[in-house]
Amino acid sequence: MKICVAQTKSEKGNIKANIQNHLRWIELAVSEKTDMIAFPELSLSGYEPELAKDLATDQNDERLQVFQDISDAHQIAIGVGLPIQSEVGILIGMVIFQPNQPRRTYFKQILHPDEKPYFVEGIENTILAIKDRNIALAICYESLQPQHVKKAREMGADIYLASVAKSQTGIDKAYEHFPKIADQHSIPVLMANCIGFCDNYLSAGQTSIWDAEGVLCAQLDSHGEGLLIYDTVTKTTHRVKEAKDSNV
């Protein structure tokens, strides 16, 4: 299979505009015949904890139907980030659209202390079975906690996909941690980071892919949008840097 991680810049709190930008990159992922594309943490709202209460929605939000339509039409799984309202509070979610299947949402299970005034924690790992691969989802801070990938591996995951919103300090930690867990657990690690200002910091991009031995296969820069595509059969990567207007 071919799996794609997107590096995008979100417009603060503007879900409508961010949906349109997502569509540009999904179109390219479709043209590259990828089986899945995943975006950074809270990609549709921007990583803005103080706005989460006003922006929180649910996986059935009618504005998201366009992603399901594309998924059905082009046989591609799509993962987008949103604050999700629940009975117990607001969660950091990744809504998953799969062809002709009900929507699913993965909720971040381990919050950074700075996030706890705004969000509550999820309780379950999510493993996506796509073609011949089992993909474990992780969202930012929890992807740096050893117990998260350990549990995912025990559940049969053979790809670890981290959707993040990291500053340069966070990226430095990721670049130390991800090669180690990839090698320790013999699992490729894909990281989708955003660019631009988030909350009170500058997100540092550098979206990356490590192979199952912990070797860095590909990396984007710290300032431009783009895609990285990983072919699980050939073990090769491909960069896509230019987006077109959406026609999907």
QUILINZI-V723185 format. One record per helix or strand. SS is the DSSP state (helix for helix, strand for strand). FROM is the first residue (numbers start at 1). TO is the last residue. If there is no record, write none. Layout:
ss,from,to
SS,FROM,TO
SS,FROM,TO
This chain:
ss,from,to
strand,2,7
strand,9,9
helix,15,31
strand,36,38
helix,49,55
strand,57,57
helix,62,74
strand,77,86
strand,89,97
strand,104,107
helix,113,115
strand,127,130
strand,133,139
helix,140,144
helix,146,154
strand,159,163
helix,168,185
strand,188,192
strand,195,198
strand,201,204
strand,208,210
strand,216,219
strand,226,231
strand,236,240
